[in-house]
Every structure is written in structure tokens, then in C-alpha cells.
Amino acid sequence: METPKNETFRDSIGTITEDGKRAWVFPKKPSGKFYEYRKYVSYFLLIFLLLSPFIKINGNQFLMFNVLERRFNIFGFPFWPQDFHLFVISMLIGVVFITLFTVVFGRIFCGWICPQTIFMEMVFRRIEYWIEGDRNKQRKLARQKWNAEKIRKKGLKQFIFIIISFIIANVFLAYLIGSDKLIEYIFEGPLENISTLISLLIFTGVFYFVFAWFREQVCIIACPYGRLQGVLLDTKSIVVAYDHKRGEAENGRKKFRKNEDREALGHGDCIDCLQCVHVCPTGIDIRNGTQLECVNCTACIDECDHIMESINLPKGLIRYASEEEIEKKAKFKLTPRIKGYIAVLSIMIGLLIGMLFLRHDVEANVLRLPGQLYEHKDGNIISNVFTYKLVNKTSADINDVSFKLMSHKGELKLVSTSSDFVVPSQGIAEGTLFIEINNSVLSGDRNKIKIGVYKGEKLIETTTANFLGPRSYK
């Protein structure tokens, strides 16, 4: 977007004063059409974020990211270490999807979907408005000396912030270790799980620090996604934009005066009321153009539309628009870059769906016991010893499991167990087995054999292994 000749505002971020100190942002309470839409989206996502660890599909937690045990559930699909490639593809799809959205709609993810924005603006900030009042009252309270009123309001606010941070920390922990384990720890009591309690208190402290003190600095300083704007955005990206053509006109902005013909005087529609600045949660002036601090929260759109409506001027001075739309009145079109992202995203989604359908409920691995050679038995029989590992990815026990040799005629014997056994739900069955094959059907010293895993008479998985035999000399 076109910006003023004096661009000193780009020399530092809006939340830092000239002497390098923190400039606290006291945004005006937003209201308007977009804010109402954002509330509906935010409440839905808040419910989703808070309940997802406690929702189960086919016995699997809806969302879980258990890094310690390397177990992940995404939308009820369990991913084990053996499924790491599927998890990676899922994460890449998320990255490409967000990238595509950024190219088309700018930082809309930050303003509408990001958990940081949702909790900050729709939970903590609203509590602040409820206790301390709107922008002017908050600034007045911050300036006044510590008296009974200030201690009461600040104390109550911080106490509620700590409680909410503690709740968020519990939910976050449920994502990491699983909701069942978290509930089990709660009923056992904190003293029985000191390490978990310490982790919980650390998470609580982190969330409290972020939402009570660091606040908008997360989006401006810490979040790497905001820095991607300079790489991903172009003149065709739709962002929250100020229409400088209409707002500045020939002679720039001018304060509103009743019954004045602004058009005849060459002044733009912007009346320099600063309401778009006062309502901004990151403290920027959207009229300066696209800035990394802007999270596309649309608060300035609602505020400007309200002002325009009150002085009988058309709404949309600040709106969702691209630079080309404002400069050239050009409509949005799919660019080759956007088409490329769509194609890559479609291919990756198709690949993931195909892999999910081809994935088996049981993962089987049969490996020769390290350091063991073959054994030559009576009747020209060659015996090899193997270890097996079966991973049950479902939430139900798999009963009546057995192995059968599929590629060669021979005998397969399990050690210390019957010919059939049980693989526990979301668990692992391990053991040792012997495979005996007549030397006459072997071809050389290394033979690829195929082993089937059966549930009763139903084949549920196949795997291969190397079978050693005597070297043949011809």
C-alpha cells in the first residue's frame, strides 16, 4: 500500500517508546459486524480447543500430541512412530494450507483462528474490559496511584488471569499426555505426581506471562509467522487495507466540520479521528499501510465504518482489499503462484487420504535375532530364530492372532506362547519365533520369506524377513 513520505514509524515497533521502554497498548473495546463474526468463530474454536482432548472417536482421543511416547492422534486417527511419514505429511499440509491462505488473504489466520489472538482478545481482554472498563478508564487506572480501588481491580484481574492460565495449562497437558492420564493424575492427587504438578505449574506460569504481560508482543516479536508476510504477500493479496486514494484525495485528511463540502476543498474522507488507531490491539496506524504488526483482526474496519456511517459517508474506507484493487480497481484473480499452491495442497491431501486407506490396523516387524546364524537339523531342515513386534493401532484388543509362512513350505513356531495370542489395544506384542524350512526349497544363503499375520482365518498384515541358509556352490 502507498505509505507516507515520512516512514519513521517503520524504524521501530509500535509498542516501544523512543527511549526503548515498553509502550503499553490500551485498545478501545471493539464493536461492529466483523467483531460479532469473530466472536462466533472464536467461541466455536474455544470450545473446540478446550474439548478436543476429551472427545474420543472409536476410543481414540480426538487430538493428542504425546511427544514423549511418540504417539499422536489427529481427528481420531492414531499415528505411531511407524506412521511418522503420515504425521509429517499432515503437518506439511497444514503449513501449505496456511501459506496459501496468507498469499490470498494475508494474516487472516492470526486475526480469526490463532489461539493466541482468540484467548487474548476474546477471553483475557474481555475480562479486562469487565473489571477495569474501556480504553480511557484503563489508562486512567494505570496512571493513578496505588489505592484501594486500583489494588482491588488489579488484584482481581490478575487472580482471574492465573485461574484461567491454570485451566489452559491443564488442557494443554491433556493434549500432551492424554486426557485419561490427566484425569487419573487429578484423582490420585498432586502429591502422588509431583513431576506432573511441576510441569503444570510451569505451563501455568508461561501462559500467565504471555497473556498478562507479553500479550501483543507475541504476535509482533516472537511469532515467526508474522515475519513471513514480507515473503508471501504481494500486490494481489487481500489484507485489511486503508483506501488512501479515497481517504487522502488531493489535499489529505482533515477534521470533520459540519456542512463543509470536503470534496470541493479536495480533502479525503478520512477525518483523522484516530479511532482506527485507538481500537488496534497492536497499537499501529493502519493508514500507514501494511505492517508486520497488523494481525488482520478487522477492529479498525468496524470502527471506521461506524464513523463513516455517523457522518453520512460511504463505508469501506478501511476494508479487506488488495493493493491492486485500491490502485487500479482490479478484481481478485487466481495467480500462477496461487494455482501452484492449490495444486501442491491437492496432491498432498490426496496422497494422505490414499495412505490412510492403505494403512493397516496392525504393524508387523519380524527381524532375525542379531548375531544368530542358521541351525542345520535332521531331515535337511534349516532353522532360523526371529524376533517379532506387533503394534495394535486400534482401541480394541485383537484376539486370536497367529503367524503363517506364506512364501515357502515350512513350519513356524512361537516361543513361550501358544500358536495364537492377543495384541492389546493401542499396545505392542513382542516375542520370539523359529522358522524351519527344508534346504531343498531354499535358493542360496539369503532368502526373502513372506509371513502373514492372521486374526483367526483373516489375513490382517504381511511382512518379510531374510532367512539364512547354507551357501550353494554350483
PEGI-V419112 format. One record per run of one state. SS is the DSSP state (H for helix, E for strand, C for the rest). FROM is the first residue (numbers start at 0). TO is the last residue. If there is no record, write none. Layout:
[[SS FROM TO] [SS FROM TO]]
//
This chain:
[[C 0 6] [H 7 10] [C 11 14] [E 15 15] [C 16 20] [E 21 21] [C 22 31] [H 32 53] [C 54 54] [E 55 56] [C 57 58] [E 59 60] [C 61 61] [E 62 65] [C 66 69] [E 70 73] [C 74 75] [E 76 78] [C 79 79] [H 80 104] [C 105 106] [H 107 111] [C 112 113] [H 114 131] [C 132 133] [H 134 142] [C 143 146] [H 147 176] [C 177 177] [H 178 187] [C 188 188] [H 189 191] [C 192 192] [H 193 213] [C 214 215] [H 216 221] [C 222 222] [H 223 226] [C 227 227] [H 228 231] [C 232 237] [E 238 241] [C 242 242] [H 243 247] [E 248 248] [C 249 260] [H 261 264] [C 265 265] [E 266 266] [C 267 273] [H 274 277] [C 278 284] [H 285 287] [C 288 297] [H 298 309] [C 310 316] [E 317 320] [C 321 321] [H 322 327] [C 328 334] [H 335 357] [C 358 360] [E 361 367] [C 368 373] [E 374 376] [C 377 379] [E 380 391] [C 392 396] [E 397 404] [C 405 408] [E 409 413] [C 414 419] [E 420 422] [C 423 426] [E 427 437] [H 438 440] [C 441 444] [E 445 454] [C 455 456] [E 457 467] [C 468 473]]
//
